[in-house]
């Protein structure tokens, strides 16, 4: 046995580790040398006695001189927990209306002690952000909701007050908002905004005037396809209650009139590069090699942001893009102007872009493009490509391809909670919130 240990020591010494280099764990070294864990453990112990390696508790084994490790001050540990807690709020893991996970769950999730988690949560209680009942923690509710209270939901409409709901994401927001408000027993009044006349309408067609109302808890403002958000926001410049904005533009172009206002919170689910980063990481986890990024809407910020996110995730991307249009709605308007069906125009654009295609893997800027790409390959009788889209629409289920689902549910929950508890919760956070989504895999 002694001879075996000496042979193992020699093998480790001859392995050529550099001074300060971290060595494989006992288990991994045992697997490498095809020996028992106990034998490697004894060899490491002898090498440590001889001063050849350094054993650092919680860090591992190092050849020669171990690098210095800073011991985190208690305050820095709390700042890490604060950041992770904030990320969990943004991602929707923590739900503003539900009980928080147990201290033990958060301790395991954040890789810190129970003591640190409990102290952090109690600090939040002292700030009025959380409340606790025994060992259970909840977000505080700043003000009770009475039967006479309501939230205004403002969305674009025609000149008769009929709300324009033309996309799956819009439908998702409306349905989710109504469901969550009903669960919380909060009434919702839907108001139409006709941008051309700069007027608001009730569903009856009567005009509506924005004013402070003691029964109104706050406003949910939709900027979907609103061309001049500043003009819309001007109506709410002197509004005293909280405002949650569904922001469908680049994060850095918030109008000055609403920038950094304490009771205004912005929620951006689709226009940052985060979606591209998540898709890129998903592709890497699947060991997907180089891909084409296919977008006929590359005049838009969001298309460029998704491509940048893929690149930031380390994805090998070859773009195939058309920079004439900024959205499917732009493309549809162009098709109408040219007197052709929008699908025909899209197919023509894709055929032109695909002349430069060299790969059979594609990330498409939205699900309409993804479905049209699949149809193109079928029409050409080519092998089906791998496709991932954005929006997780019904098309992604009909055609069965992976697609990124934007986190509409979290956005709506956070937006409603901001209205119910604006000071104890939302002011603790960034003005622009970006709830993270995920790739929904199809088989």
N, C-alpha and C positions, 0 to 999 in steps of 0.2 A: 504493500500500500504506500509505504514511504517513497519507494522508487517511482511509483505512478505519480504521486504528488509532485516530485521533483521534475518528472518529465512534463507535467502540465505547466509548472512554473516556467520551464525552459521554453515551451511552446509560446507562452504568453510574452515572455521577454523578447523572443525572436520575432514577434509579430510586427514590431516596428512602430509602436505607439509613440506619438510626440508628447513632449512635456506639456502637461495641462489638458491633454486630450481626454474626453470622456470615453470610458471603456464600456463594452457591452455589459448588460446586466448579467448576474450569475446564471440566470435561466437561459439567456440567449447564448452565452459563452458555452454552456453545457450542450445546447443544441448544435452549436458550430463544431465542437470537438467530439460530439457524440459520446459524452460522458455524463455521469450523474451530477445532479445539482449539488449534492453533498461534497463531491470531490472538488468541484470548482470553488465552492465556498471555502473549503480548507486551503486551497491554493491561493485564493485572494487574501485570506487572513494572514498567511505566511508572508506574502508579498507586502502586505501593509506593515507587518512587524519589521520587515527589512527596510522599510521606507521607500520601496519602489512605487507603491501606489498609495493614494490617499482615499479613505472612505469618508464621505461627507453625508451626514444624516439627511435624508429627504432629497438628496441631489444625485447620489450614485457614487461610482468609483472613477478616479482620475489618475492617469499615469503621471508619475513625478510629482510636480507641484500642483495642487488643486487651485483653480481660479478663485478669486475672492467673490463672495456673494453678499450683496447688501440685504440686511434684514429689514423688511418693510416696517415702517413706523405704523402704529395703529391708525393714524389719520389717513395714510395712503391706502390702507386696506379698505377703509370706509369709502374712499373716493372710487375705488374699483367696484365695490358693491353698488354704489350710487350709479355708476355708468352701466353696469349689468342690469340693474333694476330699471333704469331708463330704457335700455334696449328692449327689455321684456314688455314694457308699456307700449313702445312703438310697434313691436311685432304682433301684439295682441295676445301674447302668452299670459299677461296679467290683464284681467277684465275689470274695468272700472266699477261694474255693477255687482261683481261676485266676490266671494271670500277669497283672500289670497291663499296660495299654497302654504302648507305648514312650514314652520321654521326649519324642520329637518329637511324637507324637500328643497327649500331655498339654500340651506347650508350645503347640500350635495350639489345643487345646480351651480352655485357660485364658488364652490371649493374653498369655503371659509368655515370657521367654527360656528357652532350654534350660538355661542356668546356674542360673536360679532353680528350675526343676523338679528338676534333679539334686540341688541342695543341699537342697531340701525333702524329697525321697525319702531321701537319706542321713541326714537328721535323724531320719526315721521309723525307719530302720534302727538308729540309735544308741539309740533308745528301745525297741527290741525289737519294734516293731509290724510292720516290714517286714524282709525279708532280701533280699539280692541275689546273683545268680550272674552274674558278668560285668556286662553291661549290662541284665540282666533282673531285674525286681523282683517279689516275691511277698509275701503276708501270711505272717507267721511262724506256725508251729504250736508252741504252748507245750508240749504234752505228746504223746507218741506214743500211738496207739490200739492196744491189744492185742486179741487174739481174745476174751479174757474180759471186755472192757469192753462196756458197753451204755448206752443212753439210755432213760430212762423217758418214755413218752408218755402223759399223763394226760388223759382226756376223759370227759365225762358218760356214764353208762350206766344200765341198769335195775337192779333188785335182784338180777339173776342175773349181772351183769357183762357183759351184751351192750352193746357200744358203740352209742350213738345217733348215727347219721350221717344227717341228714334234709335236708340242703341241698347244693347244688352246691359251695358254697364249702368246706364241711366235707370233702366228697369230694376236692376239689382239694388241700386241706392234707394229708390222709392220704396220697394218692397221691404228692404231691411230696416229702413228708417221707421216705416209704419209699424212693423212687427215689434221692434225694440221699444218704441214709444208706447205701444199698447201694453207691453209687458210691464213697463214702469208706470202705467196709468197716467200717461201724459197725452193731452189732446194736441193734435197737429192741424194747423190751418195752412192749406196750400194756396200760395199766391203766385200768379203769373206775372212775368216781367216781359213787356214788349219793347225790345230795344229801339226799334225804329221811331216809336213815339215817346220813348222814355217814360212810359206809364206802367202802373201796376194794376192788376185786375183780380177780382174775386172769380170763383168758378161760375158765378151767375152772370158774369160779363160786366158787372159794375166796377167802376174804378176804385182803387184802394189807395189811401194816403198813408205813407209811413209816418208813424208818430210814436212817442213813448206811451206805453200802456202798462199800468201797474199789474195787470193780469198776464202780460206777455213775459215769459221767462227769458226769451232770447230768440235769435234768428239763425236759421241754417240757410246760407246763401250759396246757390249753385252758380258757378261761372262757366258751365259747360256751353261751348259755342257762343259765349258772350264776347263780342269783338272789343268793346271798350269797358273793361271792368271798373275803371276809375269813375266813369259816369254812373254806373250802378252803385258803387260804394258811396258816392256823394250823397245819396238819399239817406244814408245811415251815419253821416258824419257826427250828428249830435245825439245818436241813439245811445241810451245809457246802459242798456242790458247787454249781456254777452252775445257775441256773434261768432259762429263757426262758419268758416268759408271752405267750400269744396273747390279747391284751386286746381284748375286744369291748364296751367301754363308753367313756364320755367320758374323754378323757385326764386330766382333773383330779380324778377320783374314785378314784384308786388307794388301797386301804385303807392306813391308817397302818402296819400291821404289815409291809408290803412296800415302803413308800416310801423311796427313796434308799438301798436296800441295795446294797452294792457288787457282789454276784454275782447280782443280779436285773436282768434286762433285759426291757422290755415292748415288744411289737410290735403296733401298731394299724394295720390295713390299711383299715378302713372307717368309722371313727367321727369323723374330723376333717373340717374344711371343705375340705381340699385337693382332694378328688375334685370338689366343686362348682366350685372355682376352675378346675381343668383342663377340665371340661366347658364352663364359661363361655368360656374362652379359645378352645376348639375352635369354639364357635358363632360367636364374633367373627371367627375366621379364615375361616369360611364365609359371613360377612356375613349371618348369621341375625338377623333383626330381633327384636322383642319376642316372648317365649315365655311360655307358662303353665308353672308348676311344679305338677305334679299329684301329690299324696301323700295317701293315706288313713291314713298312719301318723305324723301330725305331732305326736303326743304324745311322740315319741321325740327324744332328743338328735340322733341321726344325721340324721333328716329335716330338722330345723331347721338343722343344720350344713351340709348340702348346699345348702339354699336360701341360706344366708349366703355360702357360697363362690361361688355364681352371682352374687350381688350384688357381692361383693368384686372379681369379675373384670370388673365393669362391664356385666353383662348386664341388659337391660331385662326384668324379670320381673313377671308378674301371678300370684300364688299362688292355687291352688285346692286347699285342704287341709282335712282332717278331723282333729280333734285328740282323737278318742276312743280311738284305738289307737296302740300304740307299736311294733308289728312285725307281719309276716304271721302270726306264731304267735299273737299276741293276737287278731288278726282271726279266725283259724281257731278259737280257743277260744270266741269270741263266737258264731260261726256254729253250733258244736256246741251251745252253751247255748240258742240260739234254735231249734234243730232244722232248720236249713237248710244247704245245701251252701255251702262257703266261697266258691266262685266266684259263687254267687248273691248272697251278701252283698256281695262286692266290687263286682259289677256294679251293685247298687242304690246303693252309695256313690258310684261313679263317675258314674252317671246324675244323681244329686243335685248333685254338684260341677260337672258339665258344663253345667248350666243357666245358669251364669254365664260360660261360655267365650265369648270373642270372637275368639280366634285359632285358627290351624290348625297351630301349632308347639308341641310339648310336650316338656318334660323331665320324665320320670316317676321317682318315687323308687326304683323297682326294675323289673326286667324283667317281672315278673308283671303289674304295673300297665300297663306299656307294651303288652304283648300283649293285655291285656283292653281297653285303649283302642282298639287297631286293630280288634278284633272288634266293639266298640260302633259305630264308624264304618261298618264293613261292614254290620252289621245295620240301621243307619239309612239305608243306601245313600247315604252322604255321601262326598265326595272324600277319599281317604286323607290323613291328617295327616302332618307330619314329626314323628318321634318319636325321642328318645334316652333310653335307660334306664341303669340301674346294675346291675352284676354280670356282664355278658357271659355270660349263661347260654345254654343250648341254645335257649331260646325266641327269643333275639335273632337266631339263625341260621335258625330255622324261619320266623319272621315277617319276617326281613331288615330289622332296624333297628339303628342305631348304638347302642353300649352301652359304658359305662365298665368296663374290666377292672381289678379290684384286683390289686395286685402280690403275689400269694400266693407265687410262686417266690422272690422276693427275701427276703420275710419268713422263709420256711423256711430258706433258706441262711444268713441272718444269725443266726437263732435257733440253728441247729446249730453255727455257728462260735463263737458266744458260749460255748456249752457246751465246745467243744474248746479254745478259747483265751480264757478269760474276762478275764484281767488285762491282756494285752498289746494287746487289741483293744477289747472292749466298754466297758471303764472309761474309754476315751478319749472316749466319746460320751455323748449324752444318755440318760437312763434310758428315755425313751419314744421309740421309733423309728417313723417313719411312712413306709414304702416307698411311693413314688409310682407310681400306675398310669397308664393312658392310655385314650383313646377308641378302640375298635375300629370302624372304618368298614365298613359293609356296602353292597353295591350290588345 
